Amino acid sequence: MTLSVATLKAMIQEYHGFPLTDEEIERIRPELEAYLAAAEQLRELDLADVLSARLLHADEGGQS
């Protein structure tokens, strides 16, 4: 996913971030794009056969 300088500036403004120059945005853009690509890979994982950790209960010890 490619992020434009204008898009990043709009996001910074929307979240009340401090203003960055075009050069600063160009320096961080590759890292942001890598982060978004990694997030997309996580969304595509097939977790249908993975047991949810919310269903597990910890053994508190003490009782047999």
N, C-alpha and C positions, 0 to 999 in steps of 0.2 A: 504494500500500500504506500503510495507516494503522498506525502503531505506538502502542500504548498506553503510558502512563507506567509501568505495572506491567511490561510487557514490557521496556522499556528499562532499568528498575532491575534486573530479573533478568539481563539481558545484562551490565550493568556489574558486577554481583556475580560472575557466572560467570567473567568475564575479569579479575577482581581489580582493577577500576578503582576510582577514588575515588568516594565517594557524592555524588550530586547531589540538590538539592532538586527538588520538583515544578516550581517556577518555572524553574529552570535547564534541566530536561529539556524543558519546554514551549518554551523559547527555541531549543533546538538541534533539536527534532523536525522542523521543516520542512526543514532542511538534510539531515537523515538520510533523510527520505522522498524528497527530490529525488535524493539519491545512489542510493537503491534503485531509483527509477524509471529512472534513467539506466542502471544495471546491467542492469535487465530489458530495456531497449531493445537493449543490446549482445547479450544472450542470444538475442534474436529475429532478429538479422542473418543473412541467408542468405549464407554464405561458401563455398558449394559450388563456385563458379567462381574462387575466389581461390587463387593459387599460394602454397604455404607457403614462408616465408622460410627454413625449415630445410633446404629442398632446394637452396638456392643456395649457391655457394662463392665466397668473395672471391678476386679475382685478386691474388696476392701481389706482382706486379710482377717484376722481375728475370729471369724466364724467358720465352722467346718460343716 
